[in-house]
């Protein structure tokens, strides 16, 4: 039987062998195309970001662009498992935050928060005299009287959710100044984390040539005692910062404002 089959195959007509060759060509082509499609599906599936789990309402899925154009979670993939309130006061609270790390370990952090959306800081500059208006007040944390700039929380009942509204209110309350030309010192819509272990974020402003409020300026908060210091030069501000006579957050906003003043041509390079 084997011999007869081989003999039959050997003596097939020429046109039959050509037909078989065409069939094989189409089969091989179809297989190659199928493999290419399957490989594209696998690559696309592996490059797509994983779907966020609906089980945890704390899992942050805010994304940012990396240098290569890909989107990545802004928090780097760390997952908040739970927040447990430890203490809540009039203005500030302390929370125990349990986080699942990238290595799958669970770590408990103590997180501070302040009432409201965040904090606004205002550096007031007088163009004719080329000087700034600072304040001096008691800082209960370090237990020191320090220089600073006008600043305050964004309180929903007073300012809604607007950093700029809070900034204008605080400028008038703490320095008795209003109006002027305003510059946002962070990009539009951006705010900056106040500290590694704080929820609160800040936005800094520069105001040029605000005018003194003569009649009924907004009052200070009950716990505030503030001395207004007018006519402070940039050189004096830098010395105040280097001497540690200003807290970090006010120094940060002051340095941003000084850089903006250079950009505006208000002070030399």
TORMARTI-629760 format. One line per 10 residues: number of its first residue (from 1); for each residue x, y, z of N, C-alpha, C. Coordinates in Angstrom, 2 decimals, decimal comma. Example, Ala and Ser with C-alpha at 12.3 -4.5 7.8 and 13.67 -1.06 7.14 Angstrom:
residues 2
1) 13,19/-5,69/7,80/12,30/-4,50/7,80/13,20/-3,30/7,80 | 12,85/-2,25/7,08/13,67/-1,06/7,14/12,90/0,03/7,87;
END
This chain:
residues 269
1) 0,84/-1,22/0,00/0,00/0,00/0,00/0,86/1,25/0,00 | 1,91/1,24/0,84/2,79/2,41/0,90/3,43/2,67/-0,45 | 3,82/1,56/-1,12/4,48/1,72/-2,42/3,53/2,31/-3,43 | 2,29/1,84/-3,43/1,33/2,33/-4,41/1,00/3,80/-4,19 | 0,92/4,19/-2,89/0,64/5,61/-2,61/1,79/6,51/-3,06 | 3,00/6,04/-2,78/4,16/6,83/-3,21/4,22/6,91/-4,71 | 3,88/5,83/-5,35/3,92/5,82/-6,80/2,88/6,77/-7,36 | 1,69/6,81/-6,72/0,63/7,70/-7,18/1,02/9,16/-7,02 | 1,63/9,45/-5,87/2,06/10,83/-5,61/3,14/11,24/-6,59 | 4,00/10,31/-6,89/5,11/10,63/-7,77/4,65/10,93/-9,18;
11) 3,52/10,31/-9,58/3,07/10,45/-10,95/1,92/11,41/-11,09 | 1,73/12,37/-10,08/0,65/13,36/-10,22/0,92/14,25/-11,41 | -0,12/14,74/-12,04/0,06/15,67/-13,16/0,67/16,98/-12,69 | 1,26/17,73/-13,64/1,96/18,98/-13,32/1,00/20,04/-12,79 | -0,20/20,10/-13,42/-1,16/21,13/-13,00/-1,64/20,90/-11,58 | -1,72/19,60/-11,12/-2,14/19,29/-9,75/-1,11/19,76/-8,76 | 0,19/19,57/-9,05/1,24/20,03/-8,13/1,26/21,54/-8,00 | 0,96/22,25/-9,12/0,92/23,71/-9,06/-0,24/24,18/-8,19 | -1,41/23,45/-8,31/-2,57/23,81/-7,49/-2,26/23,63/-6,02 | -1,58/22,54/-5,67/-1,21/22,29/-4,28/-0,27/23,39/-3,77;
21) 0,63/23,84/-4,60/1,58/24,89/-4,21/0,85/26,18/-3,88 | -0,17/26,55/-4,66/-0,94/27,76/-4,41/-1,70/27,65/-3,09 | -2,29/26,48/-2,84/-3,01/26,27/-1,59/-2,08/26,45/-0,39 | -0,89/25,87/-0,49/0,07/26,00/0,61/0,45/27,47/0,83 | 0,62/28,21/-0,24/0,97/29,63/-0,14/-0,09/30,40/0,63 | -1,38/30,18/0,28/-2,46/30,88/0,96/-2,56/30,49/2,42 | -2,35/29,21/2,73/-2,40/28,74/4,12/-1,31/29,39/4,95 | -0,06/29,37/4,41/1,06/29,99/5,13/0,84/31,47/5,34 | 0,30/32,17/4,32/0,04/33,61/4,43/-0,98/33,89/5,53 | -2,05/33,06/5,56/-3,08/33,24/6,59/-2,51/33,04/7,98;
31) -1,65/32,02/8,13/-1,05/31,75/9,45/-0,19/32,92/9,90 | 0,61/33,47/8,99/1,50/34,60/9,33/0,68/35,81/9,76 | -0,40/36,12/9,00/-1,25/37,25/9,35/-1,89/37,07/10,72 | -2,33/35,84/11,00/-2,94/35,56/12,29/-1,95/35,77/13,44 | -0,71/35,30/13,24/0,30/35,48/14,26/0,61/36,95/14,50 | 0,65/37,74/13,43/0,92/39,18/13,58/-0,19/39,86/14,38 | -1,46/39,49/14,09/-2,58/40,10/14,81/-2,52/39,75/16,29 | -2,23/38,46/16,56/-2,14/38,03/17,96/-1,03/38,75/18,70 | 0,11/38,97/18,06/1,23/39,66/18,71/0,88/41,10/19,02 | 0,12/41,76/18,10/-0,28/43,14/18,36/-1,23/43,22/19,55;
41) -2,15/42,26/19,66/-3,08/42,24/20,78/-2,35/42,08/22,10 | -1,35/41,18/22,13/-0,59/40,95/23,36/0,18/42,19/23,77 | 0,83/42,87/22,81/1,62/44,07/23,10/0,72/45,18/23,61 | -0,44/45,37/22,95/-1,36/46,42/23,37/-1,88/46,17/24,77 | -2,20/44,91/25,06/-2,71/44,57/26,39/-1,69/44,78/27,47 | -0,40/44,47/27,19/0,64/44,63/28,20/0,98/46,07/28,47 | 0,77/46,97/27,47/1,14/48,38/27,65/0,02/49,20/28,27 | -1,21/48,68/28,30/-2,32/49,43/28,86/-2,22/49,47/30,37 | -2,58/50,61/31,02/-2,52/50,68/32,48/-3,57/49,79/33,10 | -3,28/49,20/34,27/-4,27/48,35/34,92/-5,45/49,17/35,38;
51) -6,64/48,58/35,37/-7,82/49,26/35,84/-7,74/49,43/37,34 | -8,15/50,61/37,84/-8,11/50,83/39,28/-9,23/50,04/39,93 | -8,94/49,54/41,12/-9,91/48,73/41,84/-10,99/49,62/42,44 | -12,24/49,20/42,31/-13,34/49,97/42,89/-13,53/49,66/44,36 | -12,74/48,70/44,90/-12,89/48,32/46,30/-12,37/49,38/47,24 | -11,36/50,14/46,82/-10,77/51,15/47,70/-11,08/52,54/47,17 | -11,84/53,33/47,91/-12,18/54,68/47,48/-11,01/55,62/47,63 | -9,92/55,17/48,29/-8,76/56,03/48,53/-7,67/55,81/47,50 | -7,87/54,90/46,56/-6,81/54,61/45,61/-6,71/55,74/44,60 | -5,61/56,48/44,60/-5,45/57,64/43,74/-5,15/57,20/42,32;
61) -5,92/57,74/41,37/-5,70/57,41/39,96/-5,38/58,67/39,17 | -4,91/59,74/39,88/-4,48/60,95/39,19/-3,22/60,63/38,41 | -3,15/61,05/37,16/-2,04/60,65/36,31/-1,27/61,86/35,80 | 0,00/61,66/35,48/0,83/62,73/34,93/1,63/62,18/33,75 | 2,12/63,06/32,93/2,92/62,66/31,78/4,37/62,46/32,18 | 4,94/61,35/31,78/6,36/61,13/32,01/7,14/61,72/30,86 | 8,46/61,69/30,94/9,29/62,26/29,89/9,06/61,62/28,54 | 8,71/60,33/28,54/8,47/59,63/27,29/7,07/59,80/26,76 | 6,23/60,59/27,43/4,88/60,81/26,95/3,85/59,86/27,53 | 4,28/58,86/28,32/3,35/57,91/28,90/2,74/58,51/30,16;
71) 1,51/58,08/30,48/0,86/58,55/31,70/1,15/57,60/32,85 | 1,43/58,18/34,01/1,73/57,40/35,20/0,93/57,97/36,37 | 0,56/57,13/37,37/-0,13/57,68/38,54/0,74/58,71/39,22 | 0,16/59,86/39,61/0,93/60,93/40,23/1,51/60,49/41,57 | 0,81/59,59/42,26/1,33/59,15/43,56/2,25/57,94/43,42 | 2,61/57,57/42,22/3,58/56,50/42,01/3,03/55,10/42,25 | 1,72/54,97/42,42/1,13/53,66/42,63/0,95/53,27/44,08 | 1,27/54,18/45,02/1,02/53,91/46,44/-0,49/53,99/46,71 | -0,99/53,12/47,55/-2,43/53,03/47,77/-2,78/53,29/49,23 | -3,68/54,24/49,44/-4,19/54,51/50,78/-5,23/53,45/51,12;
81) -4,97/52,69/52,17/-5,89/51,63/52,59/-6,98/52,21/53,48 | -6,57/53,08/54,41/-7,57/53,72/55,27/-6,98/54,93/55,96 | -7,85/55,88/56,29/-7,52/57,04/57,12/-8,32/56,96/58,42 | -7,63/57,10/59,54/-8,28/57,05/60,85/-7,98/58,33/61,61 | -9,01/59,08/61,92/-8,84/60,35/62,63/-8,37/60,10/64,06 | -7,27/60,72/64,43/-6,73/60,60/65,79/-7,13/61,79/66,64 | -7,01/63,00/66,06/-7,33/64,22/66,80/-7,85/65,26/65,83 | -8,85/66,01/66,26/-9,39/67,11/65,45/-9,59/68,32/66,33 | -8,88/69,41/66,02/-9,01/70,65/66,77/-9,74/71,69/65,95 | -9,66/72,93/66,40/-10,36/74,01/65,71/-9,80/74,25/64,31;
91) -8,48/74,19/64,20/-7,85/74,51/62,93/-7,11/73,34/62,29 | -6,70/72,37/63,07/-5,84/71,31/62,55/-6,28/69,94/63,05 | -5,88/68,91/62,30/-6,23/67,54/62,68/-5,04/66,62/62,45 | -5,05/65,47/63,13/-4,03/64,45/62,98/-4,71/63,14/62,59 | -4,21/62,52/61,54/-4,81/61,30/60,99/-3,76/60,20/60,90 | -4,17/58,97/61,22/-3,34/57,80/60,97/-3,69/57,28/59,58 | -2,72/57,30/58,69/-2,94/56,88/57,29/-2,17/55,61/57,00 | -2,90/54,54/56,71/-2,29/53,25/56,37/-2,14/53,17/54,86 | -0,88/52,96/54,41/-0,57/52,97/52,97/0,07/51,65/52,56 | -0,39/51,12/51,43/0,27/49,95/50,84/1,38/50,45/49,92;
101) 2,61/50,09/50,24/3,76/50,56/49,50/3,93/49,76/48,20 | 4,87/50,18/47,36/5,14/49,48/46,11/5,60/48,05/46,38 | 6,36/47,85/47,46/6,85/46,51/47,80/5,80/45,68/48,55 | 4,53/46,20/48,58/3,38/45,52/49,19/3,35/45,58/50,71 | 4,36/46,21/51,33/4,32/46,40/52,78/3,26/47,45/53,11 | 2,66/47,34/54,30/1,70/48,31/54,76/2,34/49,16/55,87 | 2,34/50,47/55,68/3,01/51,39/56,60/1,99/52,40/57,12 | 2,05/52,67/58,42/1,14/53,62/59,06/1,86/54,96/59,25 | 1,34/56,01/58,60/1,92/57,35/58,70/1,00/58,25/59,53 | 1,61/59,20/60,24/0,85/60,23/60,95/0,81/61,47/60,07;
111) -0,39/61,85/59,65/-0,58/62,91/58,66/-1,31/64,09/59,30 | -0,77/65,29/59,09/-1,40/66,50/59,59/-2,21/67,17/58,48 | -3,30/67,78/58,88/-4,11/68,53/57,93/-4,55/69,83/58,59 | -4,86/70,81/57,77/-5,38/72,08/58,27/-6,78/72,29/57,72 | -7,56/73,00/58,45/-8,93/73,27/58,02/-8,92/74,02/56,69 | -9,85/73,68/55,82/-9,98/74,38/54,55/-9,22/73,70/53,42 | -9,27/74,32/52,27/-8,69/73,77/51,05/-7,17/73,80/51,06 | -6,59/74,85/51,62/-5,14/75,01/51,61/-4,76/76,34/52,23 | -3,64/76,89/51,79/-3,12/78,13/52,38/-2,66/79,07/51,27 | -2,94/80,35/51,43/-2,48/81,38/50,49/-1,43/82,25/51,17;
121) -0,36/82,58/50,41/0,72/83,43/50,92/0,87/84,63/49,99 | 1,11/85,81/50,58/1,13/87,03/49,77/2,35/87,87/50,10 | 3,17/88,14/49,09/4,34/89,00/49,22/3,96/90,37/48,65 | 3,93/91,40/49,51/3,50/92,74/49,11/4,71/93,61/48,79 | 4,74/94,16/47,57/5,87/94,95/47,10/5,44/96,36/46,73 | 6,23/97,35/47,16/5,99/98,75/46,81/7,00/99,16/45,76 | 6,51/99,44/44,55/7,41/99,73/43,44/8,18/101,05/43,58 | 7,54/102,14/44,01/8,30/103,40/44,13/9,49/103,31/45,08 | 9,32/102,65/46,22/10,41/102,58/47,20/11,28/101,33/47,03 | 10,84/100,40/46,16/11,56/99,13/45,95/11,75/98,37/47,27;
131) 10,68/98,33/48,06/10,72/97,61/49,34/9,45/96,78/49,51 | 9,49/95,86/50,46/8,36/94,98/50,74/7,77/95,29/52,10 | 6,53/94,83/52,29/5,88/94,90/53,59/5,87/93,50/54,19 | 6,54/93,34/55,32/6,55/92,07/56,04/5,71/92,20/57,31 | 5,58/91,11/58,02/4,95/91,14/59,33/5,87/90,44/60,33 | 5,66/90,70/61,59/6,31/89,93/62,65/5,21/89,42/63,57 | 5,26/88,12/63,86/4,25/87,53/64,73/4,80/86,32/65,46 | 4,09/85,94/66,50/4,47/84,78/67,30/4,13/83,50/66,55 | 5,13/82,61/66,44/4,95/81,28/65,85/4,94/80,27/66,99 | 3,77/79,73/67,37/3,69/78,89/68,56/4,44/77,56/68,45;
141) 4,61/77,05/67,23/5,35/75,79/67,07/6,79/75,90/67,55 | 7,60/76,76/66,92/8,99/76,96/67,38/9,09/77,85/68,61 | 7,94/78,43/69,03/7,92/79,33/70,20/8,85/80,52/69,98 | 8,70/81,14/68,80/9,53/82,29/68,44/8,69/83,36/67,76 | 9,10/84,61/67,91/8,55/85,70/67,12/9,41/85,82/65,86 | 8,79/85,64/64,68/9,54/85,60/63,42/8,95/86,59/62,41 | 9,80/86,98/61,47/9,30/87,71/60,31/8,50/86,76/59,43 | 7,62/87,34/58,65/6,86/86,55/57,69/6,18/87,45/56,68 | 5,30/86,86/55,90/4,48/87,61/54,96/3,02/87,28/55,27 | 2,12/88,06/54,72/0,70/87,79/54,94/0,36/86,39/54,45;
151) -0,42/85,66/55,24/-0,76/84,28/54,87/-1,98/83,85/55,65 | -2,71/82,89/55,10/-3,87/82,37/55,82/-4,51/81,21/55,10 | -5,37/80,49/55,82/-6,05/79,33/55,28/-7,18/79,75/54,33 | -7,46/78,88/53,38/-8,63/79,05/52,51/-9,82/78,44/53,23 | -10,64/79,30/53,85/-11,76/78,85/54,66/-13,05/78,91/53,85 | -13,76/77,79/53,82/-14,96/77,68/52,98/-16,00/78,74/53,32 | -16,19/79,03/54,62/-17,23/79,97/55,01/-16,87/81,42/54,69 | -15,58/81,70/54,49/-15,13/83,07/54,18/-14,73/83,25/52,72 | -14,07/82,23/52,17/-13,45/82,39/50,85/-13,97/81,42/49,80 | -14,89/80,56/50,17/-15,29/79,50/49,24/-14,13/78,54/49,05;
161) -13,76/78,29/47,81/-12,60/77,43/47,53/-11,52/78,19/46,77 | -11,55/79,51/46,82/-10,65/80,34/46,02/-9,40/80,75/46,80 | -8,23/80,35/46,29/-6,97/80,79/46,88/-6,82/82,30/46,76 | -7,20/82,85/45,62/-7,01/84,30/45,41/-7,90/85,11/46,35 | -9,13/84,67/46,55/-10,00/85,38/47,49/-9,41/85,37/48,89 | -8,92/84,20/49,30/-8,27/84,11/50,61/-7,05/85,02/50,68 | -6,28/85,09/49,60/-5,08/85,93/49,57/-5,44/87,41/49,75 | -6,47/87,86/49,07/-6,88/89,27/49,17/-7,40/89,59/50,57 | -8,16/88,68/51,15/-8,65/88,88/52,52/-7,48/88,95/53,50 | -6,56/88,00/53,41/-5,45/87,93/54,36/-4,52/89,13/54,24;
171) -4,30/89,61/53,02/-3,46/90,79/52,83/-4,05/91,97/53,59 | -5,37/92,16/53,47/-6,00/93,29/54,15/-6,02/93,09/55,66 | -6,29/91,86/56,12/-6,34/91,60/57,55/-4,99/91,82/58,22 | -3,92/91,34/57,59/-2,62/91,29/58,28/-1,70/92,46/57,96 | -1,89/93,12/56,80/-1,02/94,25/56,46/-1,80/95,55/56,24 | -3,14/95,46/56,22/-4,03/96,61/55,99/-3,81/97,20/54,60 | -3,48/96,32/53,64/-3,30/96,73/52,25/-4,36/96,05/51,38 | -4,69/96,70/50,26/-5,70/96,15/49,35/-5,40/96,62/47,93 | -5,97/95,91/46,96/-5,81/96,28/45,56/-4,44/95,92/45,03 | -3,93/96,72/44,08/-2,64/96,48/43,48/-2,71/95,51/42,30;
181) -1,56/95,22/41,73/-1,47/94,29/40,61/-0,99/92,93/41,13 | -1,74/91,90/40,80/-1,51/90,57/41,38/-0,85/89,63/40,38 | 0,06/88,81/40,92/0,73/87,78/40,12/0,68/86,46/40,88 | 0,20/85,43/40,22/0,21/84,08/40,80/1,60/83,50/40,57 | 2,26/83,02/41,63/3,65/82,58/41,52/3,81/81,09/41,22 | 2,71/80,37/41,19/2,70/79,00/40,67/1,88/78,99/39,38 | 2,06/77,97/38,58/1,29/77,87/37,34/-0,20/77,82/37,65 | -1,00/78,29/36,71/-2,45/78,33/36,90/-2,99/76,94/37,21 | -3,82/76,89/38,24/-4,42/75,62/38,63/-3,53/74,71/39,46 | -2,28/75,14/39,72/-1,35/74,31/40,48/-1,21/74,82/41,91;
191) -1,04/73,89/42,84/-0,72/74,22/44,22/0,41/73,30/44,65 | 1,06/73,63/45,77/2,25/72,89/46,19/2,06/72,31/47,58 | 2,50/71,04/47,74/2,41/70,40/49,05/3,21/71,20/50,08 | 2,60/71,42/51,23/3,26/72,21/52,27/4,40/71,44/52,93 | 4,22/70,13/53,07/5,21/69,33/53,77/4,97/67,86/53,42 | 5,97/67,04/53,63/5,88/65,61/53,34/4,75/64,93/54,09 | 4,49/65,37/55,31/3,49/64,72/56,16/2,26/65,59/56,37 | 1,96/66,47/55,42/0,79/67,33/55,51/-0,07/67,18/54,27 | -1,39/67,21/54,47/-2,33/67,18/53,36/-2,41/68,56/52,70 | -2,34/69,61/53,50/-2,55/70,98/53,02/-1,56/71,37/51,93;
201) -2,05/72,16/50,97/-1,22/72,68/49,89/-1,27/74,21/49,90 | -0,31/74,83/49,23/-0,20/76,29/49,27/-0,12/76,87/47,86 | -0,55/78,12/47,75/-0,37/78,91/46,54/0,19/80,27/46,97 | 1,24/80,73/46,29/1,89/82,00/46,64/1,56/83,07/45,60 | 1,46/84,30/46,08/1,14/85,45/45,21/2,12/86,59/45,47 | 2,32/87,38/44,44/3,01/88,67/44,55/1,99/89,76/44,24 | 1,91/90,78/45,08/1,06/91,93/44,78/1,96/93,17/44,75 | 1,81/93,96/43,70/2,63/95,17/43,51/1,75/96,40/43,68 | 2,22/97,29/44,55/1,57/98,59/44,77/0,14/98,48/45,30 | -0,06/97,63/46,27/-1,34/97,63/46,99/-1,42/98,91/47,82;
211) -2,62/99,40/48,01/-2,79/100,67/48,74/-3,28/100,41/50,16 | -2,97/101,33/51,05/-3,37/101,20/52,45/-4,88/101,42/52,60 | -5,51/100,56/53,37/-6,94/100,68/53,65/-7,10/101,61/54,86 | -7,68/102,75/54,64/-7,76/103,76/55,69/-8,93/103,52/56,63 | -10,07/103,07/56,10/-11,28/102,97/56,90/-11,74/101,51/57,05 | -11,83/101,08/58,30/-12,38/99,77/58,64/-11,77/98,61/57,86 | -10,47/98,41/57,96/-9,88/97,23/57,32/-10,38/95,95/58,01 | -10,27/94,85/57,32/-10,71/93,57/57,89/-9,90/93,29/59,16 | -10,57/92,82/60,21/-9,89/92,60/61,50/-9,07/91,30/61,49 | -8,10/91,23/62,40/-7,33/90,01/62,60/-8,18/88,95/63,28;
221) -7,74/87,70/63,15/-8,36/86,64/63,94/-8,05/86,86/65,42 | -8,87/86,28/66,28/-8,75/86,52/67,72/-7,38/86,15/68,28 | -6,78/85,07/67,73/-5,51/84,59/68,28/-4,29/85,26/67,66 | -4,49/86,23/66,78/-3,37/86,86/66,08/-2,96/88,18/66,72 | -1,65/88,38/66,88/-1,05/89,65/67,25/0,07/89,91/66,25 | -0,12/90,90/65,40/0,80/91,09/64,26/1,36/92,51/64,25 | 2,65/92,58/64,05/3,34/93,87/63,84/3,64/94,01/62,35 | 3,19/95,09/61,74/3,45/95,33/60,32/4,80/96,03/60,17 | 5,63/95,50/59,28/6,98/96,04/59,07/7,08/96,52/57,62 | 7,06/97,82/57,43/7,14/98,40/56,08/8,58/98,70/55,68;
231) 8,80/98,88/54,39/10,08/99,38/53,89/11,25/98,41/54,01 | 11,00/97,11/53,80/12,07/96,11/53,92/12,67/95,83/52,54 | 13,97/96,02/52,42/14,63/95,82/51,13/14,82/94,33/50,84 | 15,11/94,02/49,58/15,39/92,63/49,19/16,63/92,12/49,93 | 17,64/92,96/50,05/18,86/92,55/50,76/18,55/92,19/52,22 | 17,68/92,99/52,85/17,31/92,70/54,24/16,50/91,40/54,33 | 15,62/91,17/53,36/14,83/89,94/53,36/15,73/88,72/53,25 | 16,71/88,77/52,36/17,64/87,65/52,20/18,42/87,40/53,49 | 18,78/88,47/54,19/19,50/88,32/55,45/18,59/87,72/56,52 | 17,33/88,14/56,53/16,36/87,57/57,47/16,23/86,07/57,26;
241) 16,15/85,66/55,99/16,02/84,23/55,68/17,27/83,47/56,11 | 18,45/84,01/55,78/19,70/83,34/56,13/19,91/83,25/57,64 | 19,35/84,21/58,38/19,47/84,19/59,83/18,43/83,28/60,50 | 17,59/82,63/59,70/16,56/81,76/60,28/15,46/82,53/60,97 | 15,27/83,79/60,57/14,27/84,64/61,23/12,96/84,68/60,46 | 12,71/83,64/59,63/11,47/83,51/58,88/11,21/82,01/58,71 | 9,96/81,58/58,84/9,69/80,15/58,68/9,81/79,73/57,20 | 9,91/78,42/56,99/10,21/77,90/55,65/9,18/78,30/54,61 | 7,90/78,22/54,96/6,86/78,45/53,96/6,83/79,91/53,52 | 7,07/80,84/54,44/7,13/82,26/54,08/8,40/82,57/53,28;
251) 9,51/81,92/53,66/10,76/82,11/52,91/10,62/81,59/51,48 | 9,97/80,45/51,32/9,73/79,89/49,99/8,97/80,88/49,10 | 7,87/81,43/49,64/7,06/82,37/48,86/7,83/83,66/48,58 | 8,62/84,12/49,54/9,41/85,34/49,35/10,43/85,17/48,23 | 11,09/84,02/48,19/12,09/83,78/47,15/11,45/83,69/45,77 | 10,26/83,08/45,68/9,54/83,05/44,40/9,18/84,47/43,97 | 8,74/85,28/44,93/8,35/86,67/44,62/9,55/87,48/44,16 | 10,68/87,31/44,82/11,89/88,05/44,43/12,31/87,68/43,01 | 12,21/86,41/42,67/12,53/85,99/41,31/11,57/86,62/40,30 | 10,28/86,70/40,66/9,30/87,34/39,78/9,58/88,83/39,64;
261) 10,01/89,49/40,71/10,36/90,91/40,64/11,53/91,14/39,70 | 12,49/90,23/39,68/13,61/90,34/38,72/13,08/90,21/37,29 | 12,17/89,27/37,10/11,57/89,06/35,77/10,82/90,31/35,30 | 10,16/90,99/36,24/9,40/92,19/35,91/10,28/93,44/35,77 | 11,55/93,33/36,11/12,46/94,47/36,04/12,38/95,39/37,23 | 11,72/94,92/38,31/11,58/95,74/39,52/12,90/95,83/40,29 | 13,69/94,78/40,23/14,99/94,76/40,88/16,02/94,22/39,89 | 17,30/94,46/40,19/18,35/94,03/39,29/18,56/92,52/39,33 | 19,21/92,05/38,30/19,52/90,61/38,19/20,55/90,20/39,23;
END
